[in-house]
Amino acid sequence: MGRSLLIYVSVHHGNTEKVAKAIAVALEADSLRLPEVDVHMIRRYDLIGFGSGIYFGKHHRTLLDFVDGLPVLREKKAFVFSTSGLRRMRFVHDFSKPLLARLERRGFDIVGEFSCRGFDTFGATMLVGGIQRGRPDERDLDRAASFARTLKDHNDR
Ligand SMILES: Cc1cc2nc3c(=O)[nH]c(=O)nc-3n(C[C@H](O)[C@H](O)[C@H](O)COP(=O)(O)O)c2cc1C
């Protein structure tokens, strides 16, 4: 079986870190939080997951910049994951698109995408005590784990 690595950023409430942990267990993957990632380490892995909270309609700037700084890699699979206050909406809030476009430019073969809601107290949401309180919850983490098992089957082939 190929080796898997998760690279993530989780700065608002640690929401994405919970998802990263659930995925890491199910996928038996190593995981690293930016900026503690050495670009050269990536070469040792076959499948790499990139994740963060969604900030102004995109993954976190640090993650996008990290991908921009990667060399063009061949024969690597990638997947993306995120937590966000609001759900994905085609055209208006298509938040995985900027990260996916960057990964494709770096030669990754994209094999999956996972997203769920995350507790959000940014800006006006603070007036109502935040939105999506308690998320990600057990159900979200179970979904993340089953998403990871699908990837594992894929990577085992
Ligand atoms: C500065 C800021 C901007 C945000 N922008 C968005 C956004 O555009 N869309 C959205 O759905 N959620 C947005 N959120 C909510 C976060 O995506 C959500 O809370 C996420 O779960 C945070 O993940 P983290 O705790 O792993 O950093 C924003 C939060 C902050 C603090």
The ligand as a Gaussian input file, in Angstrom:
#p B3LYP/6-31G(d) Opt

LIG

0 1
 C      -11.579000      35.456000       8.861000
 C      -12.574000      34.344000       8.593000
 C      -13.144000      34.222000       7.326000
 C      -14.059000      33.185000       7.060000
 N      -14.608000      33.089000       5.809000
 C      -15.511000      32.104000       5.553000
 C      -16.091000      31.963000       4.260000
 O      -15.800000      32.708000       3.329000
 N      -16.990000      30.973000       4.088000
 C      -17.351000      30.098000       5.077000
 O      -18.194000      29.224000       4.845000
 N      -16.794000      30.178000       6.313000
 C      -15.886000      31.152000       6.565000
 N      -15.310000      31.236000       7.817000
 C      -15.614000      30.184000       8.823000
 C      -14.537000      29.091000       8.858000
 O      -14.338000      28.519000       7.585000
 C      -14.934000      27.959000       9.810000
 O      -15.128000      28.443000      11.121000
 C      -13.882000      26.848000       9.813000
 O      -14.429000      25.676000      10.400000
 C      -12.603000      27.231000      10.525000
 O      -11.714000      26.148000      10.503000
 P      -10.476000      26.020000      11.519000
 O      -11.021000      26.091000      12.919000
 O       -9.892000      24.680000      11.196000
 O       -9.531000      27.141000      11.175000
 C      -14.395000      32.257000       8.092000
 C      -13.802000      32.391000       9.366000
 C      -12.898000      33.412000       9.622000
 C      -12.272000      33.520000      10.998000

